[in-house]
Amino acid sequence: MRLEGRVASITGSGSGIGRAAALLFSSEGARILVSDVDVEAGKETVDMVRDARGDAHFVEVDVSSATDVERLYAEGEEVFGKVDVLFNNAGIFHSDDGSVTDTAEQIWDRVVDVDLKGVFLCCKYGVPALQRAGGGAIVNVASFVSWMGAATPQIAYTAAKGGVLSMTREIATEFARQNIRANALCPGPVDTPLLAELLSDPQRRQRRLVHIPMGRFGRADEMARAALFLASDDSSFMTGASLLIDGGITAAYVTPE
């Protein structure tokens, strides 16, 4: 039981990677602070955790709202007494996010608000909770595109995820001697409802698939297991790092330094 006695906040846990992580973390002994903008989906995740004899509590949260995020941790500490793990997973991908020359400013603002500012807010209000708990682990979801440009233009998403990667390194450095670790999870394309909607066009789907050496998209449960590694003591001497789970994309296209 790698998370026995711990409380894990998982944003965006109404579906996809977040839901898979909620179920996995719970099976490893954690109590789960579920949060999502989709109330019905979030409560469904809580029911699934409880059906598996775990303990979970739902808070409706828009991670781009400081008020919502601050309330998330306050409620988590009220219900569970502490928060030990931050899995900052919530994010969006907008279908109109394209080239730097044609992406509308409002699309840029929305993507950055959720994917970068959202992680900032979750750390801003989550780190003090970890300090009150005596330490803990932060897992911020970046992306393989934080290491390289995307084959299909998505400027706001790529910029936001690059920011998450840099921010994670700085947080890791600042709080390392306070028993707080921070690492970035960098998935490749994952077969979730979000990706399915985005890649409903077979040509767009194939254009991304062709760049993956393993020849398939990742699965939510595979990302959840990687997040569990970063959240648990299995990675106890690991901080400020980025864990690439991308089916070999970056191995094929990025030259090692």
C-alpha positions as CSV (number, residue, x, y, z in Angstrom):
1,M,0.0,0.0,0.0
2,R,2.2,2.8,-1.3
3,L,-0.1,5.7,-0.2
4,E,-1.4,4.2,3.1
5,G,-2.6,7.0,5.4
6,R,-2.2,9.8,2.8
7,V,-4.7,12.2,1.3
8,A,-4.4,12.9,-2.4
9,S,-5.9,15.9,-4.2
10,I,-6.5,15.0,-7.8
11,T,-7.8,17.8,-10.0
12,G,-9.7,16.9,-13.2
13,S,-10.6,13.6,-11.7
14,G,-14.0,13.3,-13.2
15,S,-12.7,11.4,-16.2
16,G,-9.6,10.2,-18.0
17,I,-6.2,10.2,-16.3
18,G,-7.6,11.9,-13.2
19,R,-10.3,9.3,-12.7
20,A,-7.9,6.4,-13.3
21,A,-5.5,8.0,-10.7
22,A,-8.3,8.4,-8.2
23,L,-9.1,4.7,-8.4
24,L,-5.5,3.6,-8.4
25,F,-4.4,5.9,-5.6
26,S,-7.3,4.7,-3.5
27,S,-6.4,1.1,-4.1
28,E,-3.0,2.0,-2.7
29,G,-4.4,3.3,0.6
30,A,-5.0,7.0,-0.1
31,R,-8.1,9.0,0.7
32,I,-9.0,11.0,-2.4
33,L,-10.0,14.6,-2.7
34,V,-11.8,14.6,-6.1
35,S,-12.3,17.8,-8.0
36,D,-13.6,18.8,-11.4
37,V,-15.7,21.4,-13.1
38,D,-18.1,18.6,-14.1
39,V,-20.1,17.9,-11.0
40,E,-21.8,14.8,-12.2
41,A,-18.6,13.2,-13.4
42,G,-16.8,14.1,-10.2
43,K,-19.4,12.6,-8.0
44,E,-19.4,9.5,-10.2
45,T,-15.7,9.1,-9.5
46,V,-16.4,9.4,-5.8
47,D,-19.0,6.7,-6.1
48,M,-16.6,4.5,-8.0
49,V,-13.9,4.9,-5.3
50,R,-16.4,4.1,-2.6
51,D,-17.8,1.1,-4.5
52,A,-14.2,-0.2,-4.4
53,R,-14.2,0.4,-0.6
54,G,-12.2,3.5,-0.7
55,D,-12.8,7.0,0.8
56,A,-13.3,10.0,-1.4
57,H,-14.8,13.5,-1.2
58,F,-15.9,15.8,-4.1
59,V,-15.3,19.5,-4.5
60,E,-16.5,21.4,-7.6
61,V,-13.5,23.4,-8.8
62,D,-12.5,25.5,-11.7
63,V,-8.7,25.5,-11.4
64,S,-8.4,28.9,-13.1
65,S,-10.3,30.4,-10.1
66,A,-8.2,31.3,-7.1
67,T,-11.3,31.2,-4.9
68,D,-12.2,27.7,-6.0
69,V,-8.7,26.4,-5.5
70,E,-8.3,27.9,-2.1
71,R,-11.6,26.4,-1.1
72,L,-10.5,23.0,-2.4
73,Y,-7.7,22.6,0.1
74,A,-9.6,24.2,2.9
75,E,-12.4,21.7,2.4
76,G,-9.9,18.8,2.0
77,E,-8.3,19.6,5.3
78,E,-11.7,20.0,7.0
79,V,-12.9,16.6,5.7
80,F,-9.7,14.6,5.9
81,G,-7.5,16.6,8.3
82,K,-4.6,17.1,5.9
83,V,-3.4,16.9,2.3
84,D,-0.3,15.0,1.4
85,V,-0.3,14.7,-2.4
86,L,-1.1,17.2,-5.1
87,F,-1.8,15.6,-8.5
88,N,-2.4,18.7,-10.6
89,N,-3.9,17.0,-13.6
90,A,-6.8,19.3,-14.7
91,G,-6.3,20.7,-18.2
92,I,-8.0,21.5,-21.5
93,F,-7.1,21.3,-25.2
94,H,-9.0,23.7,-27.4
95,S,-9.8,22.7,-31.0
96,D,-9.1,26.2,-32.2
97,D,-5.6,26.3,-30.7
98,G,-3.4,26.3,-33.7
99,S,-0.5,28.3,-35.2
100,V,0.9,31.4,-33.4
101,T,-0.3,33.4,-36.4
102,D,-3.9,32.4,-36.3
103,T,-4.8,31.4,-32.7
104,A,-7.2,34.0,-31.3
105,E,-6.1,35.8,-28.2
106,Q,-9.2,34.6,-26.2
107,I,-8.2,31.0,-27.0
108,W,-4.7,31.6,-25.8
109,D,-6.0,33.2,-22.6
110,R,-8.4,30.3,-21.8
111,V,-5.9,27.6,-22.4
112,V,-3.2,29.3,-20.4
113,D,-5.6,30.1,-17.6
114,V,-6.5,26.5,-17.1
115,D,-3.3,24.6,-18.1
116,L,-0.7,27.0,-16.6
117,K,-2.4,29.4,-14.2
118,G,-4.4,26.4,-12.9
119,V,-1.3,24.5,-11.9
120,F,0.2,27.7,-10.4
121,L,-2.9,28.2,-8.3
122,C,-3.0,24.6,-7.2
123,C,0.6,24.9,-6.0
124,K,0.1,28.4,-4.5
125,Y,-2.6,27.1,-2.2
126,G,-1.6,23.5,-2.1
127,V,2.0,23.9,-0.9
128,P,0.9,25.5,2.4
129,A,-1.3,22.5,2.9
130,L,1.7,20.2,2.3
131,Q,3.7,22.3,4.8
132,R,1.0,21.9,7.4
133,A,1.1,18.2,6.8
134,G,4.8,18.1,7.3
135,G,5.7,17.6,3.6
136,G,4.4,15.7,0.6
137,A,4.6,15.2,-3.1
138,I,3.5,17.3,-6.1
139,V,2.9,15.8,-9.5
140,N,2.2,18.4,-12.1
141,V,0.9,17.3,-15.5
142,A,3.0,18.8,-18.3
143,S,3.3,17.0,-21.7
144,F,5.9,15.7,-24.1
145,V,5.4,18.9,-26.0
146,S,7.1,20.7,-23.2
147,W,10.2,19.1,-24.6
148,M,9.6,19.6,-28.3
149,G,7.3,21.4,-30.7
150,A,4.1,19.7,-31.7
151,A,3.8,18.2,-35.2
152,T,0.3,19.8,-35.4
153,P,0.4,23.4,-34.3
154,Q,-1.1,24.0,-30.8
155,I,0.7,27.1,-29.6
156,A,-1.2,27.9,-26.4
157,Y,-1.2,24.3,-25.2
158,T,2.5,23.8,-25.9
159,A,3.5,27.1,-24.3
160,A,1.4,26.4,-21.2
161,K,2.8,22.9,-20.7
162,G,6.4,24.3,-21.2
163,G,5.6,26.7,-18.4
164,V,4.4,23.9,-16.2
165,L,7.7,22.1,-16.6
166,S,9.8,25.2,-15.7
167,M,7.5,26.1,-12.8
168,T,7.8,22.5,-11.4
169,R,11.6,22.7,-11.4
170,E,11.5,26.0,-9.5
171,I,9.0,24.8,-6.9
172,A,11.1,21.6,-6.5
173,T,14.2,23.6,-5.8
174,E,12.6,26.1,-3.4
175,F,10.9,23.5,-1.2
176,A,13.2,20.5,-1.4
177,R,14.5,21.0,2.2
178,Q,10.9,21.2,3.5
179,N,10.2,17.6,2.7
180,I,8.2,18.6,-0.4
181,R,9.0,17.0,-3.7
182,A,7.7,18.3,-7.1
183,N,8.0,16.4,-10.4
184,A,6.3,16.8,-13.8
185,L,4.5,14.0,-15.6
186,C,4.9,14.4,-19.3
187,P,2.4,12.1,-21.2
188,G,2.3,11.6,-24.9
189,P,-1.1,11.4,-26.6
190,V,-3.4,9.5,-24.4
191,D,-6.6,7.7,-25.5
192,T,-9.1,9.7,-23.3
193,P,-12.5,11.2,-24.1
194,L,-10.7,14.6,-24.6
195,L,-8.4,13.2,-27.3
196,A,-11.1,11.2,-28.9
197,E,-13.2,14.3,-29.4
198,L,-10.2,16.2,-30.7
199,L,-9.1,13.5,-33.1
200,S,-12.6,12.5,-34.4
201,D,-11.2,13.4,-37.8
202,P,-9.3,10.2,-39.0
203,Q,-6.7,12.3,-40.8
204,R,-5.9,14.4,-37.7
205,R,-5.7,11.2,-35.6
206,Q,-3.4,9.4,-38.0
207,R,-1.1,12.5,-38.3
208,R,-0.4,12.2,-34.5
209,L,-0.3,8.4,-34.4
210,V,2.4,8.2,-37.1
211,H,4.9,10.0,-34.8
212,I,4.6,7.4,-32.0
213,P,7.2,4.7,-32.3
214,M,5.1,2.2,-30.3
215,G,2.3,2.7,-32.9
216,R,-0.5,3.5,-30.4
217,F,-1.8,6.1,-28.0
218,G,-1.2,5.8,-24.3
219,R,-3.9,4.7,-21.8
220,A,-5.2,6.6,-18.8
221,D,-4.2,3.7,-16.5
222,E,-0.6,3.8,-17.8
223,M,-0.4,7.5,-16.9
224,A,-2.0,6.9,-13.5
225,R,0.7,4.3,-12.6
226,A,3.4,6.8,-13.5
227,A,1.7,9.4,-11.3
228,L,1.6,6.9,-8.5
229,F,5.3,6.4,-8.8
230,L,6.0,10.1,-8.5
231,A,3.5,10.5,-5.6
232,S,4.8,7.7,-3.6
233,D,8.1,6.9,-1.7
234,D,9.2,4.8,-4.7
235,S,10.5,8.1,-6.1
236,S,11.8,9.5,-2.7
237,F,15.1,10.8,-4.1
238,M,13.4,12.4,-7.2
239,T,12.5,16.0,-7.4
240,G,12.5,18.7,-10.1
241,A,12.4,15.9,-12.7
242,S,10.2,15.2,-15.7
243,L,8.9,11.7,-16.4
244,L,8.2,11.1,-20.1
245,I,5.5,8.5,-20.8
246,D,5.2,9.0,-24.5
247,G,5.5,5.8,-26.4
248,G,9.0,6.8,-27.6
249,I,8.1,10.1,-29.3
250,T,10.9,12.1,-27.7
251,A,13.4,9.3,-28.1
252,A,12.8,9.4,-31.8
253,Y,12.8,13.2,-32.3
254,V,14.8,14.8,-29.5
255,T,18.6,14.7,-29.6
256,P,20.0,14.1,-26.1
257,E,22.1,17.0,-24.6
